[in-house]
Amino acid sequence: MKTLKETFILENPSSDRIDTLLAKQYQNYSRTYFQELIEAGHVLINDKPLKKRQIPSSGDRIEIFFHKRPGPDLTPQAIPLNILYEDNHIIAVNKPPDMVVHPAPGNWSNTFVNALLNHCALPETSDLRPGIVHRLDKETSGVLIAAKTEIAHQALVKLFQKREMKKEYIAIAVGKVQEGLISLPLRRCPIDRKKMAVAPINEGKEAITEVKLLAFNGTFSKVALKPKTGRTHQLRVHLSHQGTPVLGDKVYGNSSINERYSINRHYLHAIKIAFVHPITGKPIEITAPLPKEMESIFVCGF
């Protein structure tokens, strides 16, 4: 049940978005909190739900249904981990496609962090990401690395920042993928801020992906992808932009193809990471076997 907490009429015109305006008026709550209320339909303007980018007008009647947010959960949980490599400094696992990396709104528990805390000690942190140095989307499987000490954490972060972590992915894409180097800048989609999009020339952030076609069965491509940069959703957006989206991608993909083949997650897998161990100085290469459902696309001859 919603509990009506506040109703007011906006008396003075404002150039602020509604989430910003409410955060200024109710300073005990963050703008992120109001964005969550808005997305859940718990903020109304003139009795109608609104969008978080909406700018209210003078005279608008605003209703806010305050809800208690679920709290963060850094409780260790006995979640199985498929460990690929581990020493006193770092750990690498083969992340399954249904695991969220760290606690966040909508996924406060049952994350990779909760599993790690049950497995080993992690460096102290002020946020909800102890030991985390990079992310994989929930549906993306494969090699995921974390730090077990503060020194290793700082060193791994620097390796990522310097692009000295050599990552390779395997994707199953719709259609025949064109090999080569994709160099297309990316930015937040101006219409849907949860999505990324290819940016116009001289806008956005540099994004470069090396693409190699491994196999084509007449319908799908098996593709090796080496990101030269680390932008959000980079691989998925680049493949989608050239007309060969990742199979199963609900955001950037082909919905009719996904439904036809009953694919319920995007077929993208972090198969390899190679780097120089930041503590021992030894070269490390960690690989995660391709999930059976991705291999079966070619074995079954779809």
Secondary structure by P-SEA (a helix, b strand, c coil): cccccccccccccccccaaaaaaaacccccaaaaaaaaaacccccccccccccccccccbbbbbbccccccccccccccccccccccccccccccccccccccccccccccaaaaaaaccccccccccccccccccccccccbbbbbccaaaaaaaaaaaaaccbbbbbbbbccccccccbbbbbbcccccccccccccccccccbbbbbbbbccccccccbbbbbbcccccaaaaaaaaaaccccccccccccaaaaaaaccccccccccccccccccccbbbbbbbcccccccccccccc
